[in-house]
Amino acid sequence: MPDLSTFADTAASPAELRGFLHGLPAVDQVGAEERAARLATRSIKTSAKAYAIDLAISMVDLTTLEGADTPGKVRALCAKAAHPDPADASVPKVAAVCVYSDLVGEAVRALDGTGIGVASVATAFPSGRAPLDAKLADTRRAIDDGATEIDMVIDRGAFLAGDHQKVFDEIVAVKAECGDVHLKVILETGELVTYDNVRRASWLAMLAGADFIKTSTGKVSPAATLPVTLVMLEAVRDFRARTGRQVGVKPAGGIRTTKDAIKYLVLVNETAGPDWLTPEWFRLGASSLLNDLLMQRRKLTTGVYGGPDYFTLD
């Protein structure tokens, strides 16, 4: 049995890494899907719902990752991140703003003094297909410009071809470049085909030093799903039990409604436990979710919906 606490430091051999990953217990597909569906039916009382909405807002990584992104759009998004509802100062700010690496400096300047993180999708997002030196250069640029978090996407082609060592080594290298900057590793679970692959990719990323594991780029369908997130939450729970190190989870893509967000919070609580129910350990990658959370929050506090046009469009 390898010493998992020093796995990355000892540069595990390809045979040892493959042996460990393929020795993980198989995922019961039917069981995972049934448990996720059952937890999704949990009813939430009004007081708990109000708490859950504010918690979900504080966990949002407010995201814009489009080819048409402009500095002005990023500044507007940052203003919304800091003051989601300008008419209600009690609304919490979001956890981070996520942008392409060339717009990190714009986001850093706009968020100065707010305490909100700036995440950058580096490493040849969304394909993950580029030489390692290019991925490291992209990471370095984002950090030099002030990024506090790096969202790295793995090379799914290498993973699916069985070259786990290449994926492992690239994560180790990017994490070394990050230093104290948090590294979120995007698995792109919609391309991993099976829950067993999701479990293996989750463990691989954590063994290589990931601070977070993230479901998706949002550019591939399906993106985040409850069963996939369940498998990832089980992985971080079991990883902490084995190594003592806690790793965060970030579902991203396709989470659009308050009802969706609350389902994920229930899943976190019932699978990994309440230690993960903070923005430090759980994030929701989204662009349109925040508006629905604000609408539902206003309904709870005033009894009437603000309407979709009341809040700024993202």
N, C-alpha and C positions, 0 to 999 in steps of 0.2 A: 504493500500500500504506500504510494508516494506521500511525502510530507507536503500537503497542499498549501501550507502557510508560506513555503519558500519555492513554490512551483515555478514562478516567473523568474526568480533570482537564479535558479539553477539551470535555466534554459533546458527544459525537459526535452528528451530525445523524441523524434517523430513516433517511434514505436511506443514509448511510454505514454505520450500524449494520446495517441489513437487508442491504445489499450484502455486508458482511463475513461475516455469519452464513450467508447463503445461498451464499457462495462457498467455504465449508468443504468439504473432500472428503466425498463420500457414504460412509456406513458400509456395508461389505459385511456384510449381515445373516447370511448363511450362514457366512461366514468368522469373524465374531465369535462366533457360537454354537458353531461347531466348535472354535475355539481355547479358549473358556471350558470346554467339555466335556472337551477333552483335558487341560487343566491340572488339572481337578478329579479326574483319575484318578491323579495323582502319589502315589506311596506315600511315607510318612514313617517313618523309622526311630525306634526308641524314644527315643534320646537327643535327636534333633531334635524329636520329638513333645513331650517334656517342656519343651524350650525354647519351642516354639510355644504350648503351653498357657499358660505364664506370660506370654508376650508378649501373647497374646490377652486374658488377664485384665486386663493393664495398659492395654489399649486400649478397654475397655468403657466406654461411657456408660450407666450403670445408670439405667433410665428408668421413671418412672410418670407416665402421662398419661391419667388416668381422671377422669370427673366425680365419682366417689366418693372421690377422694384426700383424706386427712385429714392434719393436722399429725403425728399419731402414726405414720401410715404412712410419711411422709417421713422422720421421725427414725429409724425402724427401717431404712429403706433406706440412709440415710446411715451407720448403724452397720455395716451389711453391706458398704458400699462401702469403708470404712476397714479392716475386718477380715473379709474374705470367709469365712474359716474360723477361728473363734476358737480352735480347737484346734491350729492350725498357723500360727505367726507368720511363716513363710517365704513364705506366699502373698502375692503383690504386691497392693497396693490398686488399685482401678480408676482410670480417668482422670478421670471426672466423674460427677455425678448430674444428671439432666435432669428438670425439673419445670415445671409451669405457673408463670406469673409471680407469682401471688399467694402461692405457697409458697416463693419464693426465699429470703426472710428466714429461714424455718424451716430450710431446708437449709444456709444460710450459718452459722447458729449451731451446728447439729449437726456441721458439718465443720470448725469453727474449729481451726486448727493442724494439720490433716491434709495440707494441700497438694493436696487433691482439688478440682477445679473444680466450679462450679455453673453448669449450662447452663439457660437458660430458653427455652421456645418462645413467642416473642412474635409480633407482627404477624398477629393474627387466625388463629392456628393452629386447626384444620388447613386451613381453606378458603382463607385468604389474601384473603378478600373483605371489605375494610373501607376506609374513607377513609385516606389516608396519614397524616393527623394523628393518627388513632386508633392506627395502627401505631407511630408514633413515640412516642406517649405510653406505650404498652405497653412498648416497648423502654426508654424512660427510667425507668419505674418499676422494671423488673427490674434495671437497672444501679444505680439508687439503692439498691436493697435488697441489692446485693452480687454480682449475677451476674457471672461472669467470662467467660461465653460466651453468645451469643444465637443461637438456631436460628430463622432467619427462613424463612417459607414464601412462595414466589412466587405471584402471581396467575396460575394456569394458564389461566384464561379469557382474560385479556389476551394471554398468549403464544400460545395456539392461534388467537386472532383475528388474529394478525399484528402486534399492538401491542407490538413488542419494546421500543420506546422507553419505554413506561410501566413495564414490568418493570425495565428498566435504571435508570431514574430513581429508582424506589422503592428498589432495592438501594443505589444511591449515597447516598440520603438516610438510610437505616437505618445504613449503614456510617459515615456522618458522625456520627450520633447515638452510635454505639458507641465511637468514638475508638479507644483501645487494646484495648478488649474484643473478643475474637475473634468474627467473624461467620461462622456456618455458614448457607449458603443451601440450603434444601430445594427440590428440583426437582419432587418428586412424580412420578417417572418413570412410574409406572403409569398416569398420565393423559396422558402426552405422546405416546403411541401408537407413535411410530417411534424407532429408534435415531438417525436423523438429527436429530430434535427433541431427543433427549437430548444429542447432541454440541453442537447450537446453544445449548441452555439452559446447558450447562456453560461454554461460552466466554462467553456473555453475562454470567453470574454472575461469572466471574473478571475480565472486563474492567471490570465495575462495582465491583470491589474486594473480593469475597468472600475470606475466609481459608480456608474449607472449602467444598466442594460436597457435598451430602448427598442420597441417593437419595429418601428417603420420609418421610412422617409416621408410617407404621405403621398408618394408618387406611384405606388404600386398597389393594386387591389388583389386580395383584401389587405387592408392596413391593420390597425389594432382590432382585436376581437377579445371577448371575455375569456374563452378557453385558452387562447395563446397567452394572455396575460396571467391567467391562473398558473400555467406551467412555469412561466418566468418567476412568479412570486414564490412558488414552491422551491424553485432553484435557489433564489436568494436566501430564503429561510433555511434551507438545508446547508447552503454554503456557510452561513454564519455559524450554524451548529457545528460544522466541521472545522472551521478555521478561526472563528471569533471575529471575523471582519464582516461588517455590514455593507451591502451594496444596494443602491437604489434602483427603482424601476420606473420607466416612462413609457406608457402607451401613447401612441401618436397616430393621427390620421383617422378620420371618420367619427370622431367623438364630437357631436354637434349639439346635444341637448343636455339640459340639467338632469333629466332622467338617466341619460347615459352616464354622466359623470358620477352620479350617486351610486349606480350599479358598480362602478369601478372602486369607489370608496368602500362599499360593503365587501367586495372581493378582497381588497387589501386587508381589511380588518379580520376577516374570517380565514384567510389563508396564511399571510405572513405575520399578522398581528398588529396591534396598535402602535408598536415602535416605528412602523413604516408610515403612519398616518400624519406625516409632516412634509412640508415642501422640501426639507433636506433629503428625504428618502423616497418621495413619490411625486412625480410630475405628470401633468396632462398636456401633451403637445397638441395645440389647437389654434385655429384662427377664428372660426365662427362661434365656438362654444361660449366665449365670454359674454357675447350679447344675450344669449339665452339665459345664462346664469343671472345676468343683471335684470332681465325681464321678470324672471321668477322671483328674484329677491324683492323687486319693487312690488310685485303682487302680494307677497307675504307681509310687507310692511305697510302698504297703503290700501290693499284690497282691490286695486285695479292694475291692469297691465300698462306699462309704459308704451308698449307697441314697438315693433321692430325698427321703426324710423326714428324713435326717440333717441336711440344710442347710435354712435358713429359706426359706419360700416367699415369692416376690415378688409 
